[in-house]
Amino acid sequence: MSWKIHRAFLIAAIWIAEVLAAGICGFIAALALVPASYAARGYYAFGGEWLIVLGITLLAFHIINNAFFKMLKDH
């Protein structure tokens, strides 16, 4: 394989890892914000909770991405 293909796989792997890490943060926020009684009764959160979870997920991705590229820049 050429170095371009290796680089593309590496970039994809880093992106997937960042998205998964941010998704875990969003999942934890959803567990904290959406009452378990909603799920038990079959309801979903349609209020502002999903905006908060989305914001936390995007913020986490931004922080993780910046930290990773800052680490690359420093080396």
Protein Blocks (a to p, Z undefined) as FASTA:
>chain_A
ZZklmmmmmmmmmmmmmmmmmmmmmmmmmmmmmcfklmmnopacfblmlmmmmmmmmmmm
mmmmmmmmmmmmmZZ
